[in-house]
Amino acid sequence: MDHVIVTDEMRGNKIDSYMAYFVESELVTNKTNDNRIHVFQQRQDAITHAESFTAR
């Protein structure tokens, strides 16, 4: 696999995972599998999320 495409949570942009910032936080995105991983294109968005939702 060469790369993975992920979706930025703030803007809905499709981006390569190597350019993304990932945050694991207390905010659950999918209750079925207890997913807490969030994807951001911009570093500042990831930091803001981490500060707001207690990053792990």
TIFI-617057 format. One record per residue: x, y, z of N, C-alpha, C in turn. Coordinates in steps of 0.1 Angstrom, whole numbers, padded with zeros to 4 digits, always signed. Example, Ala and Ser with C-alpha at 12.3 -4.5 7.8 and 13.67 -1.06 7.14 Angstrom:
BEGIN
+0132-0057+0078+0123-0045+0078+0132-0033+0078/+0128-0022+0071+0137-0011+0071+0129+0000+0079/
This chain:
BEGIN
+0008-0012+0000+0000+0000+0000+0009+0012+0000/+0007+0021-0010+0015+0033-0011+0011+0044-0001/-0002+0046+0000-0007+0057+0008-0022+0054+0012/-0026+0061+0022-0040+0061+0026-0046+0075+0026/-0058+0076+0020-0065+0088+0020-0074+0089+0032/-0074+0100+0039-0082+0103+0051-0090+0116+0049/-0100+0119+0057-0108+0131+0056-0106+0140+0067/-0102+0152+0065-0101+0162+0075-0114+0165+0081/-0115+0165+0094-0128+0166+0101-0133+0181+0101/-0124+0190+0099-0129+0204+0100-0134+0209+0086/-0128+0204+0075-0132+0210+0062-0137+0199+0053/-0136+0186+0056-0140+0176+0048-0131+0173+0036/-0119+0179+0036-0110+0177+0025-0104+0163+0026/-0102+0156+0014-0095+0143+0013-0080+0146+0012/-0072+0140+0021-0058+0142+0021-0050+0129+0023/-0038+0129+0019-0029+0117+0022-0026+0117+0037/-0026+0105+0042-0024+0103+0057-0011+0109+0061/-0001+0108+0053+0012+0113+0057+0012+0128+0059/+0002+0135+0054+0001+0150+0056-0009+0153+0068/-0015+0143+0074-0025+0145+0084-0020+0145+0098/-0027+0152+0107-0024+0151+0121-0036+0143+0127/-0032+0133+0135-0041+0124+0142-0041+0127+0157/-0054+0127+0163-0055+0130+0177-0064+0119+0182/-0060+0112+0193-0069+0104+0200-0074+0111+0212/-0088+0112+0214-0093+0121+0224-0105+0114+0231/-0111+0121+0241-0123+0116+0248-0135+0116+0239/-0135+0123+0228-0147+0125+0220-0148+0112+0211/-0159+0105+0212-0162+0093+0204-0169+0097+0191/-0163+0092+0180-0169+0095+0167-0178+0084+0162/-0176+0072+0168-0184+0060+0164-0186+0052+0176/-0199+0051+0181-0202+0044+0193-0201+0029+0192/-0203+0024+0179-0202+0010+0177-0189+0004+0180/-0178+0011+0176-0164+0006+0178-0156+0015+0188/-0163+0024+0194-0157+0033+0204-0145+0041+0198/-0146+0045+0185-0135+0052+0178-0133+0066+0184/-0121+0069+0187-0117+0082+0193-0106+0088+0185/-0103+0084+0173-0093+0089+0165-0098+0100+0156/-0092+0111+0156-0097+0123+0148-0086+0127+0139/-0089+0132+0127-0080+0135+0116-0081+0150+0112/-0070+0157+0111-0069+0171+0108-0059+0174+0098/-0062+0183+0089-0052+0187+0078-0043+0197+0084/-0047+0206+0093-0039+0216+0099-0035+0213+0113/-0023+0216+0116-0017+0213+0129-0025+0220+0140/-0028+0233+0138-0035+0241+0148-0049+0235+0151/-0056+0230+0141-0069+0223+0144-0067+0211+0153/-0057+0204+0151-0054+0192+0159-0051+0196+0173/-0043+0207+0175-0040+0212+0188-0052+0216+0195/-0061+0224+0188-0073+0229+0194-0082+0218+0199/-0083+0208+0190-0091+0196+0194-0086+0189+0206/-0073+0187+0206-0066+0180+0217-0068+0188+0231/-0068+0201+0230-0070+0209+0242-0084+0209+0247/-0093+0208+0237-0108+0209+0240-0113+0195+0245/-0108+0184+0240-0114+0171+0243-0104+0161+0250/-0095+0166+0257-0086+0158+0265-0079+0147+0257/-0069+0151+0250-0062+0141+0241-0055+0131+0250/-0054+0119+0245-0048+0108+0252-0034+0106+0248/
